[in-house]
Amino acid sequence: MKRHPVQSRTFKSAGYDPTCSIMEIEYANGRVEQFLGVPAKTWQTFLMSNEKESWFNSNIKSSFFKVSIS
């Protein structure tokens, strides 16, 4: 999955696969996690958020099944 750099202290990059509704996050420490079943609208709202860490914690982290990639 192609990830794009994001402006954040916590996240290094983020990507989204619309065919599978999978959101992928690369943290600043290099850890990568995927979140399954994320709607495209949720992904787009995350990208537009000025407070990505807070928005992610409130709307994605506990709401979708997580798979640790690395």
C-alpha positions as CSV (number, residue, x, y, z in Angstrom):
1,M,0.0,0.0,0.0
2,K,1.3,3.4,-0.9
3,R,1.6,5.7,2.1
4,H,1.9,9.5,2.1
5,P,3.8,11.6,4.6
6,V,1.6,13.3,7.2
7,Q,2.3,16.4,9.4
8,S,2.3,14.8,12.8
9,R,4.6,14.1,15.8
10,T,3.1,10.7,16.2
11,F,2.7,9.5,12.6
12,K,5.2,9.4,9.8
13,S,2.9,8.4,7.0
14,A,-0.6,7.0,6.3
15,G,-2.2,5.2,3.4
16,Y,-5.6,3.9,2.3
17,D,-6.8,1.1,0.1
18,P,-10.3,1.9,-1.0
19,T,-10.9,-1.6,-2.5
20,C,-10.4,-3.2,0.8
21,S,-11.3,-0.3,3.2
22,I,-7.9,-0.6,4.9
23,M,-6.1,2.3,6.5
24,E,-2.4,1.9,7.2
25,I,-0.5,4.0,9.7
26,E,3.3,4.3,10.0
27,Y,4.2,5.7,13.4
28,A,7.3,7.9,14.0
29,N,9.0,5.0,15.7
30,G,8.6,2.8,12.5
31,R,5.8,0.6,13.7
32,V,3.1,0.0,11.1
33,E,-0.5,-0.9,11.8
34,Q,-3.5,-1.5,9.6
35,F,-7.1,-0.7,10.5
36,L,-9.7,-2.8,8.7
37,G,-13.2,-1.6,7.5
38,V,-12.4,2.1,7.6
39,P,-14.8,4.0,5.3
40,A,-13.3,6.3,2.7
41,K,-15.0,9.3,4.4
42,T,-13.2,8.5,7.7
43,W,-9.9,8.3,5.8
44,Q,-10.5,11.7,4.1
45,T,-11.5,13.3,7.4
46,F,-8.4,12.0,9.1
47,L,-6.2,13.5,6.3
48,M,-7.9,16.9,6.6
49,S,-7.7,17.0,10.4
50,N,-5.4,19.6,11.9
51,E,-5.1,17.5,15.1
52,K,-4.4,14.1,13.5
53,E,-3.3,12.3,16.8
54,S,-6.4,13.5,18.7
55,W,-8.8,12.7,15.8
56,F,-7.2,9.3,15.2
57,N,-7.5,8.4,18.9
58,S,-11.1,9.5,19.1
59,N,-12.4,8.1,15.8
60,I,-10.2,5.2,14.6
61,K,-8.0,3.6,17.2
62,S,-10.7,2.0,19.2
63,S,-13.3,1.8,16.5
64,F,-11.7,-0.5,13.9
65,F,-10.0,-3.9,14.1
66,K,-6.2,-3.4,14.2
67,V,-3.5,-5.6,12.6
68,S,0.1,-4.9,13.5
69,I,2.4,-5.2,10.5
70,S,5.7,-4.4,12.0
